[in-house]
Amino acid sequence: SNIDYICRKITNYDSFYCHTYISVIIGDVACILFLNARLMRIHMMQEEKIEYLIRSLGIGSTYRGYRYLNYGVQLCLKNEDYLLSVSKLLYPQIAKRYNASCYSVERDIRTVVKVCWDRGNKQLLQEIALRPLCSRPPSGEFLDILTAHLRNTPTTSV
């Protein structure tokens, strides 16, 4: 068999030991592949939830800020520290990913927040903020609202 051939090539141990060793390796590889596929599905579901929320707020993908906001929320979900220093940590990371300047990232996210507030689904924004919003939230606060909402919304099991 192929396993016997591999055993003869890589070791002088008896066939039983070699079969067992290779079976363990194959099992480990299968487990890693399964877990990787599961993580990919979870990541895809998370991306879909982010996109659905942003679109539900009335922000379309025709705005550059749409993808900046999407990626920014992904980063904030992975590490909340980005929310503590949006200008110094988050915007440069987004700018690097999209080969843009920090200033344009800031401006384009500010634009989509304005679009949401002026022409979008302000009622949904008020609901997910869990508190009254008397004026348009700054970009950092907007990111915090979206991140907190997504973090506290249960994810469908995979």
C-alpha positions in Angstrom: 0.0 0.0 0.0 1.0 3.7 -0.2 1.5 3.8 3.6 3.9 0.8 3.4 5.8 2.6 0.7 6.0 5.8 2.7 7.1 3.8 5.8 9.9 2.1 3.9 11.1 5.5 2.6 11.0 7.5 5.9 11.8 4.9 8.6 13.3 1.5 9.5 10.6 0.9 12.1 8.2 -2.0 11.9 5.0 -1.6 9.8 2.6 -1.5 12.7 4.4 1.5 14.3 4.7 3.3 11.1 1.0 2.8 10.2 0.0 4.0 13.7 2.3 7.1 13.4 1.0 8.0 9.9 -2.6 7.4 11.0 -2.1 9.9 13.9 -0.6 12.4 11.5 -3.5 12.0 9.0 -6.0 12.4 11.9 -4.2 15.5 13.1 -4.2 17.0 9.6 -7.9 16.2 9.2 -8.7 17.8 12.5 -6.8 21.0 11.6 -8.5 21.2 8.2 -11.9 20.7 9.9 -11.2 23.4 12.5 -9.8 25.8 9.8 -13.0 25.3 7.7 -15.1 25.9 10.8 -13.2 29.1 11.6 -13.6 30.3 8.0 -17.4 29.7 8.1 -17.6 31.7 11.4 -15.5 34.5 9.8 -17.7 34.6 6.7 -20.8 34.7 8.9 -19.3 37.6 10.9 -18.5 39.5 7.7 -22.1 38.9 6.4 -23.5 40.2 9.7 -21.3 43.3 9.5 -22.4 44.0 5.9 -26.0 43.4 6.7 -25.9 45.8 9.6 -24.1 48.5 7.6 -26.6 48.2 4.7 -29.5 48.2 7.1 -28.3 51.5 8.4 -28.7 52.9 4.8 -25.0 52.9 3.9 -24.4 51.4 0.4 -21.2 49.9 -0.9 -20.9 52.7 -3.4 -19.2 54.8 -0.7 -15.5 54.2 -0.1 -16.3 54.6 3.6 -18.4 51.5 3.4 -15.5 49.1 3.1 -13.4 51.2 5.5 -16.2 50.9 8.1 -16.6 47.2 7.4 -13.0 46.5 7.9 -12.8 48.8 10.9 -15.6 47.0 12.6 -13.9 43.7 11.9 -10.7 45.0 13.6 -12.6 46.3 16.6 -14.4 43.0 17.1 -11.0 41.3 17.2 -9.4 43.9 19.5 -11.4 46.5 21.4 -8.2 48.6 22.0 -8.8 50.0 18.5 -11.8 51.9 19.9 -9.6 53.6 22.5 -7.5 55.3 19.9 -9.4 55.4 16.6 -7.2 58.1 15.0 -3.8 56.7 16.1 -4.4 53.0 15.8 -7.5 52.1 13.7 -7.3 54.6 10.9 -3.7 53.8 10.1 -4.5 50.1 10.0 -7.4 50.6 7.6 -5.3 53.0 5.5 -2.5 50.4 5.2 -5.0 47.7 4.1 -6.5 49.8 1.4 -3.4 51.8 0.4 -5.0 55.1 1.4 -4.1 58.0 3.7 -5.3 58.1 7.2 -7.0 61.4 6.4 -9.1 59.9 3.6 -10.1 57.0 5.8 -11.2 59.4 8.5 -13.1 61.6 6.0 -14.8 58.7 4.2 -16.0 57.1 7.5 -17.2 60.5 8.6 -19.1 60.7 5.3 -20.9 57.3 5.8 -21.8 58.3 9.4 -23.4 61.5 8.0 -25.2 59.5 5.3 -26.6 57.2 7.9 -27.7 60.1 10.1 -29.2 62.3 7.3 -30.6 59.8 4.9 -30.3 56.4 6.4 -32.1 54.3 9.0 -31.7 56.6 12.0 -34.3 54.6 13.9 -32.2 51.4 13.7 -29.1 53.4 14.8 -31.1 54.7 17.8 -32.2 51.1 18.7 -28.7 49.6 18.5 -27.1 52.5 20.4 -29.3 51.5 23.4 -29.6 55.2 24.4 -31.0 58.3 22.8 -28.8 60.0 20.2 -29.6 63.7 20.1 -27.0 64.5 17.4 -24.9 62.6 14.9 -22.4 60.5 16.7 -18.7 61.0 15.9 -17.0 58.3 13.9 -15.4 56.6 16.9 -18.7 56.4 18.8 -20.4 55.1 15.6 -17.8 52.3 15.4 -18.3 51.6 19.1 -22.1 51.3 18.6 -21.8 48.9 15.7 -19.1 46.8 17.4 -21.0 46.6 20.7 -24.2 45.6 18.9 -22.5 42.9 16.9 -20.6 41.6 19.9 -23.9 41.3 21.9 -25.9 39.7 19.1 -25.8 35.9 19.3 -24.1 34.2 16.3 -25.9 31.3 14.8 -23.9 28.1 15.6 -22.0 26.5 12.8 
